[in-house]
């Protein structure tokens, strides 16, 4: 379950970077 959450966060981060070019998901989930 945790692995799926991390994967989901990574996927969302990729979408965010593609849309607005800002690595906000890494900031929220990984720092």
N, C-alpha and C positions, 0 to 999 in steps of 0.2 A: 504494500500500500504506500509506504513512504517513497519507494522508487517511482511509483506512478505519479505521485505529487511532484517529485523533483523533475520528472520528465515533462509533466504538464507545465511546470514553471519554465523549463528550458524552451519548450515549444512556444509558450506565450512570449518569452523574451525574444525569440527569433521573429515573431510576428511584430512585436513592438519595434524592434530595430528596423525591420523592413518598412514599417509604416511611417515612423517618425525619427528613426535613426538615433534613438536614445535608449541606452541600456538600463532602463529603470527596473526591469525584473531582477537582474542580478543585484542591483542595489537593495531591493526589497528582500529577496530571498536568501542571498548569499553573504551579506555583510553584517 
